[in-house]
Amino acid sequence: MRIFGKVRHRPSASWRQATDRAFTLIGDGRYEDAGALLTRAADMEPWLSESWFNLALLHKFRHDWEQARAAGLRAVALLDREAGAPDWWNVGIAATALQDWPLARRAWQAYGLKVPGEGSPSGEPLGMALGSAAVRLSPEGEAEVVWGRRLDPARIEVLSIPLPSSGRRWGEVVLHDGVPHGERTTAAGAGGATRAFPVFDEIELWAPSPVPTWVVLLEAATEADRDALERLAAEAGFAAEDWSSSVRLLCRTCSESRMPSDEGDGEHLDPHDHSEPGHPGPLGHRTAGSGSLWVPERECGIAAPSALVRGLLDGWVADSPDTREWRDLEEVC
């Protein structure tokens, strides 16, 4: 096969050495040095799609989306297969980051995914019906795994209420990587089959949320009282989450493995992951009988506008003043 007037062949030893060294440097966070080596490798073997795929990958790690798009397009131009290449997935991520919707649509279709509707310069590739997934916020820091709704192959809308340490809010849209790191499983009802959901790593914030996060201490006599607040918040178009029951600490190994969620039937209450690289937190696994003992004092996260949050809590108490109370409301993110 001739590409750009050259006969395609296996990369040279010099190309392999430069590339291997570059990925070692990437693992150490030395992106500038790695970039110089990958650029040299691309100069040595410009007719190899791998040369440009590697550069596109580096630019993705650096969040340099213009360069990632340019290198990705050179990689796909040299592909020798029609569909399913990861090169197209990287192009799709870069195009989504840049809101280059025609290219994003083209990339997902070239990868082999069905994209409903007609493409237009301003039309996002919506309606792909990818379902729920989990996303690991700040994967290189104090990582936290939350539930979300997949908008397309590269974006998730956060549906859990993240803890304030993540710097993220309910309703935000994050750009995520294409390769899952771990799974969360839920039981689909009594006797039902287990459902598995991928855990993707966040790349960056794509769209912020204007809705602040609050923490409040509740006195809820029963689980039904707690559930009533979550229901009231949802009916108002916002969210409340009982952090006392939905949050647990996981070491990084467990977080990136196939972990059961404590909630079944597809509830968006998966435990969050708060491990740090090299400094795993303790495992907070529930024992079989721990769910039977209800503790009335609950720490709850609420995502709601400041003009609404106190009225929401007061309305919750007014519905059952003998079994409900709140105090110490604080905006945290």
C-alpha positions in Angstrom: 0.0 0.0 0.0 1.3 3.4 -0.9 0.4 6.4 1.2 1.8 9.9 0.4 4.2 8.2 -2.1 5.7 5.9 0.5 5.3 2.2 1.0 3.6 1.5 4.3 5.7 -0.7 6.6 6.3 -1.4 10.3 7.6 1.5 12.2 11.4 1.7 12.7 13.2 0.9 15.9 13.9 4.6 16.4 10.2 5.4 16.1 9.3 2.7 18.7 12.0 3.8 21.1 10.8 7.5 20.9 7.2 6.5 21.3 7.9 4.2 24.3 9.9 6.8 26.0 7.2 9.4 25.3 4.5 7.3 27.0 6.8 6.8 30.0 7.1 10.6 30.2 3.4 11.0 29.9 2.9 8.6 32.9 5.2 10.9 34.9 3.2 14.0 33.8 6.1 15.4 31.6 3.9 16.3 28.7 6.2 18.9 27.1 9.1 16.4 26.9 6.7 13.7 25.6 5.4 16.0 23.0 8.8 16.7 21.6 9.4 12.9 21.3 6.1 12.2 19.7 6.6 15.1 17.2 9.9 13.6 16.3 8.3 10.2 15.8 5.6 11.7 13.5 8.4 13.3 11.5 10.1 9.9 11.2 6.9 8.0 10.2 4.3 10.6 8.9 2.5 7.9 6.9 1.6 5.9 10.0 -1.8 6.6 11.6 -0.3 5.6 15.0 2.1 8.6 14.8 -0.8 11.0 14.7 -3.1 9.0 17.0 -0.3 9.2 19.7 0.0 13.0 19.2 -3.8 13.3 19.4 -3.8 11.3 22.6 -1.1 13.6 24.1 -3.0 16.7 23.2 -6.2 15.2 24.8 -4.2 14.7 28.0 -3.2 18.4 27.8 -6.7 19.5 27.0 -5.3 21.2 23.8 -8.4 20.5 21.8 -7.4 22.3 18.6 -4.2 20.3 18.3 -6.0 17.1 19.3 -8.6 17.6 16.5 -5.8 18.4 13.9 -3.7 15.4 14.9 -6.8 13.1 15.1 -7.9 14.1 11.6 -4.5 13.2 10.3 -4.7 9.8 12.0 -8.1 8.9 10.6 -7.0 9.9 7.1 -4.4 7.2 7.3 -6.6 4.4 8.7 -6.8 1.1 6.8 -10.2 0.1 8.2 -13.6 1.7 7.8 -15.2 1.6 11.3 -14.5 1.0 14.9 -11.1 2.6 15.2 -10.3 4.4 18.5 -8.8 7.2 16.4 -12.4 8.3 15.6 -13.3 8.2 19.3 -10.6 10.7 20.1 -11.7 12.9 17.2 -15.2 12.8 18.7 -14.0 13.9 22.1 -12.0 16.8 20.7 -14.9 17.8 18.5 -17.3 17.7 21.4 -14.9 19.8 23.5 -14.8 22.4 20.7 -18.6 22.1 20.0 -17.7 21.2 16.4 -21.0 19.3 16.0 -20.7 18.2 12.4 -17.3 16.6 13.1 -18.5 15.0 16.3 -21.5 13.5 14.4 -19.2 12.3 11.7 -16.7 10.8 14.3 -19.4 8.8 16.1 -20.9 7.5 12.9 -17.4 6.5 11.6 -16.8 4.7 14.8 -20.0 2.7 14.2 -22.6 4.4 16.4 -26.0 5.4 15.3 -26.7 9.1 15.6 -30.4 10.1 15.2 -31.6 13.1 13.4 -30.0 15.3 10.7 -26.7 17.0 11.2 -26.4 20.8 11.2 -23.6 23.2 12.1 -25.4 24.1 15.4 -26.9 20.7 16.0 -25.6 18.6 18.9 -25.7 14.8 18.3 -28.5 14.2 20.8 -31.0 11.4 21.2 -28.4 8.6 21.2 -30.2 6.9 24.1 -26.9 5.8 25.9 -28.6 5.6 29.3 -27.0 6.0 32.7 -23.4 5.7 33.7 -21.1 6.7 36.5 -18.3 9.3 36.1 -15.2 9.7 38.3 -14.8 13.4 39.0 -11.2 14.7 39.5 -9.7 11.2 38.7 -6.1 12.4 39.5 -7.1 14.1 42.8 -9.7 13.3 45.5 -11.7 11.1 43.1 -15.4 10.9 43.5 -17.7 8.6 41.5 -21.2 9.9 40.9 -24.1 8.9 38.7 -25.1 10.7 35.6 -27.0 10.6 32.3 -25.0 10.2 29.1 -25.8 12.9 26.6 -23.6 11.4 23.9 -20.4 9.3 23.9 -18.3 12.0 25.5 -20.5 13.9 27.9 -22.4 13.1 31.1 -24.9 15.2 33.0 -24.2 14.8 36.7 -27.4 13.6 38.5 -25.9 12.9 42.0 -25.0 15.7 44.3 -21.2 15.7 44.5 -19.5 16.5 47.8 -18.1 20.1 47.9 -14.5 18.7 47.8 -15.0 17.8 44.2 -15.8 21.4 43.1 -18.6 20.0 41.0 -22.4 20.6 41.2 -25.5 18.7 40.4 -26.6 19.3 36.8 -23.2 20.1 35.5 -22.1 18.4 32.2 -18.6 16.9 32.2 -16.5 15.8 29.3 -15.3 12.2 29.9 -12.8 9.7 28.4 -13.9 6.8 26.3 -12.4 3.9 28.1 -14.3 2.9 31.4 -12.3 2.4 34.6 -14.5 0.2 36.6 -18.2 -0.7 36.8 -21.1 -0.3 39.2 -23.7 -3.0 39.4 -27.3 -2.8 40.6 -29.9 -5.4 41.3 -32.9 -5.0 39.0 -35.6 -5.9 41.5 -36.3 -9.1 43.4 -34.9 -12.0 41.5 -33.9 -9.7 38.6 -30.6 -9.8 36.7 -27.8 -7.6 37.8 -27.2 -4.5 35.6 -23.7 -3.2 35.1 -22.9 0.5 34.4 -19.5 1.7 33.2 -17.4 4.3 35.2 -15.8 6.9 33.0 -13.1 9.3 34.0 -13.8 13.0 33.8 -11.6 15.0 31.5 -12.9 18.5 32.2 -16.0 20.5 33.0 -17.9 21.1 29.8 -20.9 23.1 31.1 -21.2 24.6 34.6 -24.4 24.5 36.7 -25.9 27.7 38.3 -27.5 25.6 41.1 -25.5 25.8 44.4 -24.9 22.9 46.7 -26.1 23.0 50.3 -25.5 20.8 53.3 -28.1 20.5 56.0 -28.6 18.3 59.1 -31.9 16.6 59.2 -33.9 14.9 61.9 -35.9 12.3 60.0 -37.7 9.8 62.2 -38.0 7.2 59.4 -36.6 6.5 56.0 -40.0 7.6 54.6 -39.4 11.0 56.1 -36.0 11.2 54.4 -37.5 10.0 51.1 -40.2 12.7 51.3 -37.5 15.4 51.1 -35.8 13.9 48.1 -39.2 13.6 46.4 -40.1 17.2 47.2 -36.8 18.4 45.7 -37.3 16.3 42.6 -40.8 17.6 42.1 -39.4 21.2 42.3 -37.0 20.3 39.5 -33.9 20.1 41.8 -32.4 17.4 44.0 -31.7 16.2 47.6 -29.5 13.3 48.5 -28.9 11.7 51.9 -25.1 11.7 52.0 -25.3 9.7 55.3 -26.4 6.6 53.3 -25.2 7.2 49.8 -21.5 8.0 50.4 -18.7 5.5 51.2 -15.0 5.5 50.9 -13.2 3.2 48.5 -9.6 2.5 47.8 -8.6 3.2 44.2 -8.3 -0.5 43.3 -11.9 -1.1 44.4 -13.2 2.0 42.8 -11.8 1.0 39.4 -13.1 -2.6 39.6 -16.6 -4.1 39.4 -18.3 -2.8 42.5 -21.9 -3.4 43.6 -24.0 -0.3 44.4 -26.0 -0.4 47.6 -29.1 0.7 45.6 -31.1 -1.4 43.2 -33.6 -0.8 40.5 -31.4 1.8 38.7 -31.5 4.4 41.5 -29.0 7.3 41.1 -27.5 6.9 44.5 -24.3 5.0 43.8 -21.7 5.5 46.6 -19.0 8.1 45.9 -15.3 7.4 45.7 -13.0 9.6 47.8 -9.6 7.8 47.3 -6.4 9.7 46.5 -3.6 8.3 44.3 -1.2 6.5 46.6 -3.4 7.3 49.7 -6.5 5.1 49.6 -9.3 5.7 52.0 -10.8 2.9 54.1 -13.3 0.5 52.7 -16.7 1.4 54.0 -18.6 -1.8 53.0 -22.0 -2.2 54.6 -22.7 -5.3 56.6 -25.7 -7.4 55.8 -27.8 -6.1 58.7 -26.6 -2.5 58.8 -29.5 -1.2 56.8 -32.0 -2.3 59.5 -30.9 0.3 62.1 -32.1 3.8 61.2 -30.3 6.8 62.6 -32.6 9.9 62.6 -29.8 12.5 62.2 -28.8 12.6 58.6 -26.4 14.8 56.7 -28.1 15.7 53.4 -26.9 17.5 50.3 -29.4 19.7 48.5 -29.1 21.2 45.0 -31.5 24.1 44.8 -31.4 28.0 44.4 -30.9 30.1 47.5 -34.4 31.5 47.1 -36.0 28.1 47.2 -33.9 25.9 49.6 -35.3 27.2 52.9 -38.9 27.1 51.7 -38.3 23.5 50.5 -37.1 22.4 53.9 -39.8 24.3 55.8 -42.4 22.7 53.6 -40.9 19.3 54.3 -41.2 19.9 58.1 -44.7 21.3 57.8 -46.0 18.1 56.2 -45.0 16.1 59.4 -43.7 18.4 62.2 -43.6 15.6 64.7 -41.1 13.5 62.8 -39.0 16.1 60.9 -36.7 18.9 61.7 -33.7 20.7 60.0 -30.8 22.8 61.1 -27.4 24.2 60.2 -28.0 24.9 56.5 -24.8 26.0 54.7 -23.9 26.7 51.1 -20.8 24.6 50.3 -20.3 24.8 46.5 
